[in-house]
Amino acid sequence: MSEKAKTQENSTFKEYIYPVVILTVIALVTTLLLAITNNVTTGVIAAKALAAANATRQELLPDADSFTQATLSGSFSSSDGKANVTEYWIADNGSGAVATVVTSSFGGDLTMMVGISSDGSISGVSVTSSSDTPGVGSKDADPDYLAQYKGLTSLKSENVKGGDVQYISGASVSGQAIHDGVYAALQAFASMGGGQ
């Protein structure tokens, strides 16, 4: 092989192949580091999420000592299918239950929890995740607004405008989503035997 051919081959390697090899190694090392980081943090993130959910359940049902997740004995949703109970937690001391509901709102999915005492009355409602418009739809997630549901054992209507609560004008989609969630939670409570 001539000196010129060797120089061209060396130049081709340095110009085209070497950068590809380096980038491939960097991508593999980065992927490996991300996988290790994900593996380490997944458990921590899950533990923190469970602790936050347990704190919210305790806030909604203060008489409860601890909670055990029950297997749902069916599908519990609003009649329009926009609100669905995804989890049902029973207080170990029989003081009631807390249902987690995912409902369709103006900004997308809205996740909420509804606490129901053993006598069937709502002990509290909390919106745990929402993407509704700040200052408009987010007003429905305000604790003062949600407090209107406290003490109710049923809803007069599935429509938020049916008279159970004073809905916020201009935020009726968010208000209806929360109302649907409360309806689905009460349905689950009745079908699951309450807090038993």
Backbone as JSON, one array per atom type, in Angstrom:
{
  "sequence": "MSEKAKTQENSTFKEYIYPVVILTVIALVTTLLLAITNNVTTGVIAAKALAAANATRQELLPDADSFTQATLSGSFSSSDGKANVTEYWIADNGSGAVATVVTSSFGGDLTMMVGISSDGSISGVSVTSSSDTPGVGSKDADPDYLAQYKGLTSLKSENVKGGDVQYISGASVSGQAIHDGVYAALQAFASMGGGQ",
  "N": [[0.85, -1.16, 0.0], [0.55, 2.19, -0.81], [2.09, 5.18, 0.46], [0.46, 7.39, 0.24], [-2.1, 6.23, 0.04], [-2.27, 5.07, 2.56], [-2.3, 7.36, 4.14], [-4.69, 8.55, 3.28], [-6.5, 6.58, 4.13], [-6.12, 6.66, 6.89], [-6.9, 9.28, 7.36], [-9.61, 9.13, 6.62], [-10.52, 7.38, 8.58], [-10.09, 8.93, 10.94], [-11.7, 11.13, 10.35], [-14.33, 10.19, 9.82], [-15.05, 7.61, 10.96], [-13.94, 7.42, 13.59], [-15.24, 9.62, 15.09], [-17.89, 8.59, 15.08], [-17.6, 6.21, 16.53], [-16.8, 7.26, 19.03], [-19.08, 8.84, 19.7], [-20.99, 6.79, 19.86], [-20.01, 5.3, 22.04], [-20.26, 7.26, 24.05], [-23.07, 7.57, 24.03], [-23.88, 5.0, 24.84], [-22.72, 4.84, 27.43], [-24.04, 6.98, 28.67], [-26.71, 6.09, 28.52], [-26.53, 3.81, 30.13], [-25.87, 5.01, 32.61], [-28.21, 6.54, 33.03], [-30.1, 4.49, 33.24], [-29.21, 3.22, 35.58], [-29.55, 5.33, 37.42], [-32.35, 5.67, 37.24], [-33.19, 3.18, 38.22], [-32.31, 3.35, 40.87], [-33.75, 5.58, 41.84], [-36.47, 5.03, 41.42], [-37.77, 3.46, 43.41], [-37.61, 5.22, 45.6], [-39.1, 7.4, 44.69], [-41.63, 6.17, 44.38], [-42.14, 5.45, 47.04], [-42.32, 7.98, 48.24], [-44.55, 9.0, 46.89], [-46.54, 7.21, 47.77], [-46.49, 7.82, 50.51], [-47.36, 10.49, 50.45], [-49.93, 10.12, 49.4], [-51.06, 8.54, 51.43], [-51.0, 10.42, 53.51], [-52.85, 12.28, 52.55], [-55.14, 10.66, 52.5], [-55.42, 10.22, 55.26], [-55.92, 12.8, 56.1], [-58.4, 13.24, 54.9], [-59.99, 11.37, 56.14], [-59.95, 11.55, 59.16], [-60.43, 9.99, 61.47], [-59.49, 7.5, 60.95], [-57.14, 4.86, 61.51], [-55.21, 3.47, 60.04], [-54.79, 2.33, 56.63], [-56.04, -0.08, 54.26], [-55.69, -1.31, 51.04], [-58.41, -2.13, 49.02], [-59.68, -4.61, 46.78], [-61.32, -3.66, 43.92], [-64.69, -4.41, 43.38], [-65.85, -4.47, 40.77], [-66.67, -2.01, 38.24], [-66.68, 1.37, 38.85], [-68.21, 4.26, 38.02], [-69.11, 7.55, 36.8], [-72.28, 8.26, 35.23], [-71.83, 9.2, 32.66], [-69.4, 8.16, 32.16], [-67.05, 9.57, 32.51], [-65.77, 9.85, 34.95], [-63.92, 7.74, 36.98], [-63.5, 5.33, 39.5], [-60.42, 4.46, 40.74], [-58.91, 3.44, 42.8], [-59.53, 2.0, 46.03], [-59.57, 2.46, 49.35], [-59.76, 1.09, 52.53], [-60.41, 2.02, 55.86], [-58.62, 0.63, 58.51], [-59.69, 0.49, 61.07], [-62.38, 0.55, 60.64], [-63.62, 3.02, 60.28], [-64.36, 4.14, 57.89], [-63.88, 4.84, 54.38], [-61.67, 5.64, 51.64], [-61.83, 6.81, 48.41], [-60.07, 6.85, 45.38], [-60.3, 8.79, 42.53], [-60.27, 9.21, 39.05], [-61.0, 11.68, 36.84], [-62.42, 13.28, 33.95], [-61.53, 16.45, 33.04], [-61.52, 20.0, 32.22], [-58.82, 20.68, 31.65], [-57.75, 18.21, 31.13], [-57.02, 14.99, 32.56], [-58.15, 14.79, 35.91], [-57.25, 14.12, 39.13], [-58.54, 12.9, 42.12], [-59.4, 12.53, 45.63], [-61.84, 11.03, 47.69], [-63.14, 11.04, 50.82], [-65.11, 8.97, 52.87], [-67.14, 8.57, 55.58], [-67.97, 5.92, 57.93], [-70.72, 6.05, 58.33], [-71.65, 6.79, 55.89], [-71.47, 9.42, 55.11], [-69.86, 12.12, 53.44], [-66.6, 12.81, 54.29], [-64.59, 14.39, 53.41], [-63.07, 15.99, 50.54], [-60.52, 16.01, 48.15], [-58.51, 17.44, 45.66], [-55.95, 15.99, 44.01], [-54.35, 16.12, 41.76], [-54.26, 18.16, 38.95], [-54.77, 19.81, 35.82], [-56.13, 22.06, 35.23], [-57.22, 25.37, 34.23], [-55.37, 27.9, 35.75], [-56.67, 29.99, 38.27], [-59.22, 29.95, 37.24], [-60.63, 27.29, 36.44], [-59.15, 26.03, 38.38], [-60.12, 27.01, 40.73], [-62.13, 25.38, 41.58], [-60.82, 23.37, 42.87], [-60.18, 24.39, 45.26], [-59.98, 24.24, 48.8], [-62.11, 25.43, 50.28], [-64.24, 25.46, 48.45], [-64.51, 22.7, 47.93], [-65.27, 21.85, 50.44], [-68.0, 22.05, 50.54], [-69.1, 19.61, 49.94], [-68.79, 18.11, 52.16], [-70.3, 16.1, 54.59], [-72.49, 15.4, 53.03], [-74.57, 12.68, 52.01], [-75.55, 11.69, 49.74], [-76.12, 12.62, 46.31], [-78.25, 15.03, 44.89], [-78.5, 15.28, 42.2], [-76.75, 14.21, 39.26], [-75.72, 16.25, 37.9], [-73.76, 19.09, 38.33], [-75.06, 21.46, 38.55], [-77.34, 20.83, 39.81], [-78.07, 21.49, 42.4], [-76.76, 20.53, 44.72], [-74.33, 21.7, 45.45], [-72.9, 25.03, 45.45], [-71.96, 25.94, 42.47], [-69.08, 27.17, 40.65], [-69.34, 29.84, 38.57], [-68.33, 29.94, 35.2], [-66.45, 28.04, 35.51], [-67.54, 25.6, 35.06], [-66.98, 23.14, 33.81], [-64.82, 22.03, 35.21], [-65.98, 21.97, 37.75], [-68.08, 20.18, 37.25], [-66.59, 17.9, 36.67], [-65.45, 17.32, 39.17], [-67.78, 16.91, 40.63], [-68.78, 14.65, 39.29], [-66.79, 12.87, 40.08], [-67.2, 12.69, 42.86], [-69.73, 11.54, 42.82], [-69.14, 9.02, 41.65], [-67.46, 7.98, 43.64], [-69.21, 7.77, 45.84], [-70.94, 5.87, 44.8], [-69.2, 3.66, 44.62], [-68.65, 3.32, 47.34], [-71.17, 2.53, 48.37], [-71.56, 0.13, 46.96], [-69.36, -1.39, 47.69], [-69.75, -2.11, 50.25], [-69.45, -0.11, 52.09], [-67.34, 1.03, 54.62], [-66.42, -1.42, 55.37]],
  "CA": [[0.0, 0.0, 0.0], [1.38, 3.39, -0.92], [2.05, 6.13, 1.58], [-0.7, 8.25, 0.0], [-3.28, 5.42, 0.37], [-2.3, 4.94, 4.03], [-2.68, 8.67, 4.69], [-6.11, 8.72, 3.0], [-7.22, 5.64, 4.99], [-5.99, 7.21, 8.24], [-7.71, 10.49, 7.36], [-11.0, 8.68, 6.6], [-10.82, 6.84, 9.91], [-10.16, 10.05, 11.89], [-12.76, 12.07, 10.0], [-15.68, 9.62, 9.78], [-15.28, 6.45, 11.82], [-13.58, 7.74, 14.97], [-16.33, 10.35, 15.76], [-19.04, 7.7, 15.26], [-17.25, 5.31, 17.64], [-16.83, 8.07, 20.26], [-20.48, 9.16, 20.0], [-21.65, 5.54, 20.26], [-19.57, 5.0, 23.41], [-20.9, 8.25, 24.92], [-24.5, 7.24, 24.12], [-24.02, 3.78, 25.65], [-22.41, 5.17, 28.83], [-25.13, 7.82, 29.16], [-27.86, 5.21, 28.69], [-26.26, 2.98, 31.3], [-25.99, 5.86, 33.8], [-29.63, 6.86, 33.21], [-30.77, 3.27, 33.72], [-28.83, 3.04, 36.99], [-30.23, 6.39, 38.18], [-33.77, 5.33, 37.28], [-33.34, 2.02, 39.1], [-32.11, 3.79, 42.25], [-34.76, 6.55, 42.27], [-37.85, 4.56, 41.25], [-38.29, 3.07, 44.72], [-37.73, 6.42, 46.43], [-40.25, 8.17, 44.17], [-42.84, 5.42, 44.72], [-42.34, 5.56, 48.49], [-42.79, 9.34, 48.52], [-45.92, 9.11, 46.37], [-47.41, 6.48, 48.7], [-46.56, 8.59, 51.76], [-48.22, 11.66, 50.2], [-51.31, 9.62, 49.25], [-51.52, 8.15, 52.77], [-51.25, 11.64, 54.27], [-54.11, 12.83, 52.07], [-56.21, 9.78, 53.0], [-55.56, 10.48, 56.69], [-56.54, 14.13, 56.2], [-59.8, 13.13, 54.5], [-60.7, 10.5, 57.09], [-59.07, 11.69, 60.33], [-60.67, 8.96, 62.49], [-58.84, 6.24, 60.53], [-55.81, 4.61, 62.09], [-54.39, 3.09, 58.88], [-55.63, 1.94, 55.49], [-55.71, -1.25, 53.45], [-56.31, -1.19, 49.72], [-59.37, -3.19, 48.69], [-59.84, -4.9, 45.36], [-62.62, -3.17, 43.47], [-65.58, -5.48, 42.93], [-66.58, -3.95, 39.63], [-66.25, -0.72, 37.72], [-67.52, 2.42, 39.42], [-67.99, 5.48, 37.27], [-70.28, 8.4, 36.59], [-73.09, 7.72, 34.14], [-71.24, 9.56, 31.38], [-68.14, 7.43, 32.05], [-65.9, 10.46, 32.59], [-65.13, 9.72, 36.25], [-63.76, 6.33, 37.32], [-62.78, 5.0, 40.74], [-59.24, 3.66, 40.4], [-58.44, 2.79, 44.03], [-60.48, 2.06, 47.14], [-58.82, 2.15, 50.57], [-60.64, 0.95, 53.69], [-59.77, 2.28, 57.15], [-58.49, -0.63, 59.24], [-60.53, 0.52, 62.26], [-63.79, 0.57, 60.23], [-64.19, 4.36, 60.32], [-64.8, 4.57, 56.57], [-63.05, 4.49, 53.23], [-61.26, 6.74, 50.76], [-61.78, 6.39, 47.01], [-59.31, 7.68, 44.44], [-61.07, 8.89, 41.31], [-59.72, 9.97, 37.93], [-62.12, 12.21, 36.09], [-62.04, 14.1, 32.8], [-61.84, 17.85, 33.29], [-61.2, 20.91, 31.13], [-57.39, 20.6, 31.33], [-57.33, 16.82, 31.01], [-57.37, 14.18, 33.73], [-58.12, 15.37, 37.24], [-57.24, 13.04, 40.12], [-59.07, 13.38, 43.39], [-59.73, 11.53, 46.63], [-63.07, 11.33, 48.42], [-63.25, 10.31, 52.07], [-66.5, 8.72, 53.25], [-67.22, 7.97, 56.91], [-68.71, 4.66, 57.99], [-72.16, 6.32, 58.25], [-71.98, 7.11, 54.51], [-71.36, 10.85, 54.82], [-68.56, 12.53, 52.91], [-65.78, 13.45, 55.32], [-63.71, 15.34, 52.77], [-62.72, 15.82, 49.13], [-59.25, 16.68, 47.83], [-57.98, 17.28, 44.3], [-54.52, 15.71, 44.17], [-53.64, 16.43, 40.52], [-55.14, 18.8, 37.98], [-54.14, 20.72, 34.86], [-57.14, 23.04, 34.86], [-56.74, 26.74, 34.08], [-55.16, 28.6, 37.01], [-57.52, 31.14, 38.51], [-60.6, 29.72, 36.77], [-60.99, 25.91, 36.79], [-58.46, 25.62, 39.6], [-60.91, 27.46, 41.89], [-62.94, 24.24, 42.03], [-59.97, 22.53, 43.71], [-59.96, 25.12, 46.5], [-60.6, 23.53, 49.93], [-63.4, 26.02, 50.67], [-65.25, 24.97, 47.51], [-64.69, 21.26, 48.14], [-65.91, 21.64, 51.75], [-69.46, 21.99, 50.35], [-69.51, 18.21, 49.84], [-68.66, 17.48, 53.48], [-71.55, 15.79, 55.26], [-73.5, 14.85, 52.12], [-74.6, 11.21, 51.92], [-75.95, 11.41, 48.36], [-76.24, 13.82, 45.48], [-79.59, 15.17, 44.32], [-78.39, 15.16, 40.74], [-75.39, 14.02, 38.77], [-75.31, 17.52, 37.33], [-73.29, 20.01, 39.36], [-76.04, 22.54, 38.65], [-78.55, 20.23, 40.37], [-78.43, 22.03, 43.7], [-76.01, 20.01, 45.87], [-73.29, 22.67, 45.81], [-72.88, 26.27, 44.69], [-70.86, 25.79, 41.53], [-68.41, 28.42, 40.28], [-69.66, 30.24, 37.21], [-67.15, 30.04, 34.36], [-65.6, 26.87, 35.74], [-68.5, 24.51, 35.19], [-66.41, 21.86, 33.37], [-64.05, 21.53, 36.35], [-66.94, 21.66, 38.8], [-68.79, 18.96, 36.87], [-65.64, 16.79, 36.81], [-65.36, 17.0, 40.6], [-69.09, 16.37, 41.01], [-68.8, 13.28, 38.76], [-65.9, 12.08, 40.92], [-67.89, 12.44, 44.13], [-70.8, 10.58, 42.51], [-68.53, 7.69, 41.46], [-66.96, 7.52, 44.94], [-70.38, 7.35, 46.64], [-71.41, 4.62, 44.2], [-68.27, 2.61, 45.05], [-68.84, 3.11, 48.78], [-72.4, 1.77, 48.56], [-71.4, -1.21, 46.39], [-68.26, -2.11, 48.35], [-70.1, -2.39, 51.65], [-69.01, 1.0, 52.93], [-65.99, 0.95, 55.16], [-66.23, -2.76, 55.94]],
  "C": [[0.91, 1.23, 0.0], [1.17, 4.29, 0.29], [0.81, 7.02, 1.47], [-1.99, 7.52, 0.37], [-3.41, 5.27, 1.87], [-2.75, 6.24, 4.67], [-4.17, 8.92, 4.48], [-6.96, 7.81, 3.91], [-7.23, 6.15, 6.43], [-6.88, 8.45, 8.39], [-9.2, 10.13, 7.39], [-11.41, 8.16, 7.97], [-11.01, 7.98, 10.91], [-11.36, 10.95, 11.62], [-14.16, 11.48, 10.13], [-15.92, 8.53, 10.83], [-15.02, 6.77, 13.29], [-14.69, 8.54, 15.68], [-17.57, 9.48, 16.02], [-18.8, 6.76, 16.43], [-17.34, 6.06, 18.96], [-18.28, 8.39, 20.65], [-21.27, 7.93, 20.45], [-21.28, 5.18, 21.69], [-20.22, 5.97, 24.39], [-22.38, 7.92, 25.11], [-24.72, 6.01, 24.99], [-23.76, 4.07, 27.13], [-23.53, 6.02, 29.43], [-26.39, 6.99, 29.42], [-27.7, 4.34, 29.93], [-26.42, 3.79, 32.58], [-27.45, 6.25, 34.07], [-30.41, 5.66, 33.74], [-30.46, 3.03, 35.18], [-29.54, 4.07, 37.86], [-31.71, 6.09, 38.32], [-34.03, 4.18, 38.25], [-33.23, 2.43, 40.56], [-33.26, 4.67, 42.71], [-36.19, 6.06, 42.17], [-38.48, 4.19, 42.59], [-38.53, 4.27, 45.63], [-38.95, 7.24, 45.99], [-41.56, 7.47, 44.52], [-43.16, 5.53, 46.2], [-42.86, 6.94, 48.87], [-44.22, 9.54, 48.04], [-46.91, 8.4, 47.29], [-47.57, 7.23, 50.0], [-47.47, 9.8, 51.59], [-49.68, 11.23, 50.08], [-51.87, 9.21, 50.61], [-51.82, 9.37, 53.64], [-52.57, 12.29, 53.85], [-55.29, 11.99, 52.54], [-56.48, 10.06, 54.48], [-56.24, 11.82, 56.93], [-58.04, 14.05, 55.89], [-60.64, 12.29, 55.45], [-59.89, 10.47, 58.38], [-59.27, 10.63, 61.41], [-60.0, 7.63, 62.16], [-57.48, 6.1, 61.2], [-54.8, 4.26, 61.0], [-55.34, 2.59, 57.8], [-55.1, 0.68, 54.82], [-56.43, -1.1, 52.12], [-57.19, -2.4, 49.46], [-59.38, -3.4, 47.18], [-61.24, -4.47, 44.95], [-63.45, -4.33, 42.92], [-66.47, -5.0, 41.79], [-66.0, -2.63, 39.19], [-67.22, 0.33, 38.25], [-67.2, 3.72, 38.72], [-69.27, 6.31, 37.22], [-71.04, 7.86, 35.38], [-72.54, 8.08, 32.77], [-69.88, 8.9, 31.17], [-66.9, 8.29, 32.17], [-65.15, 10.37, 33.91], [-65.1, 8.24, 36.63], [-62.97, 6.16, 38.61], [-61.64, 4.06, 40.37], [-58.67, 2.92, 41.6], [-59.49, 2.97, 45.11], [-59.75, 1.58, 48.38], [-59.78, 2.16, 51.76], [-59.83, 1.22, 54.96], [-59.77, 0.98, 57.95], [-59.36, -0.66, 60.5], [-62.02, 0.64, 61.94], [-64.42, 1.95, 60.21], [-64.62, 4.89, 58.96], [-63.86, 4.12, 55.48], [-62.7, 5.75, 52.46], [-61.13, 6.17, 49.35], [-60.92, 7.38, 46.23], [-60.04, 7.62, 43.11], [-60.29, 9.69, 40.28], [-60.89, 10.38, 37.06], [-61.63, 13.13, 34.98], [-62.5, 15.54, 33.03], [-61.4, 18.7, 32.11], [-59.74, 20.78, 30.69], [-56.87, 19.2, 31.14], [-57.77, 16.04, 32.24], [-57.19, 14.96, 35.03], [-58.19, 14.2, 38.2], [-57.67, 13.62, 41.45], [-59.29, 12.2, 44.34], [-60.98, 11.99, 47.37], [-63.11, 10.43, 49.65], [-64.71, 10.17, 52.46], [-66.49, 7.98, 54.59], [-68.08, 6.72, 56.89], [-70.22, 4.86, 57.94], [-72.6, 6.73, 56.84], [-71.89, 8.58, 54.17], [-69.95, 11.17, 54.35], [-67.8, 13.28, 54.01], [-64.8, 14.44, 54.72], [-63.45, 14.98, 51.32], [-61.44, 16.6, 48.89], [-58.86, 16.39, 46.39], [-56.47, 17.13, 44.45], [-53.7, 16.01, 42.92], [-54.63, 17.0, 39.52], [-54.33, 19.7, 37.07], [-55.12, 21.78, 34.41], [-56.54, 24.46, 34.9], [-56.58, 27.41, 35.44], [-56.07, 29.82, 37.12], [-58.95, 30.99, 38.03], [-61.01, 28.32, 37.22], [-60.32, 25.46, 38.07], [-59.2, 26.06, 40.86], [-61.75, 26.3, 42.45], [-62.14, 23.3, 42.93], [-59.68, 23.18, 45.06], [-60.66, 24.4, 47.66], [-61.95, 24.11, 50.38], [-64.53, 25.56, 49.75], [-65.55, 23.49, 47.77], [-65.38, 20.95, 49.47], [-67.43, 21.56, 51.64], [-69.96, 20.55, 50.3], [-69.5, 17.53, 51.2], [-70.04, 17.31, 54.13], [-72.65, 15.24, 54.35], [-73.42, 13.33, 52.1], [-75.03, 10.76, 50.52], [-75.99, 12.72, 47.61], [-77.63, 13.86, 44.87], [-79.6, 14.92, 42.83], [-76.95, 14.88, 40.38], [-74.85, 15.31, 38.16], [-74.92, 18.46, 38.45], [-74.27, 21.16, 39.57], [-77.35, 22.05, 39.28], [-78.87, 20.66, 41.79], [-77.67, 21.49, 44.9], [-74.97, 21.01, 46.37], [-73.48, 23.93, 44.98], [-71.7, 26.17, 43.74], [-70.32, 27.17, 41.15], [-68.71, 28.71, 38.82], [-68.37, 30.45, 36.42], [-66.2, 28.87, 34.52], [-66.47, 25.62, 35.83], [-67.94, 23.15, 34.74], [-65.63, 21.23, 34.53], [-64.98, 21.13, 37.5], [-67.7, 20.38, 38.52], [-67.88, 17.75, 37.02], [-65.53, 16.36, 38.27], [-66.66, 16.36, 41.07], [-69.23, 14.92, 40.54], [-67.94, 12.36, 39.63], [-66.53, 11.73, 42.25], [-69.0, 11.41, 43.92], [-70.23, 9.17, 42.4], [-68.03, 7.13, 42.79], [-68.11, 7.04, 45.82], [-70.94, 6.03, 46.12], [-70.51, 3.46, 44.64], [-68.47, 2.29, 46.52], [-70.06, 2.23, 49.04], [-72.23, 0.33, 48.09], [-70.35, -2.06, 47.1], [-68.55, -2.39, 49.81], [-69.6, -1.32, 52.59], [-67.58, 0.83, 53.36], [-65.68, -0.39, 55.76], [-65.06, -3.46, 55.3]]
}
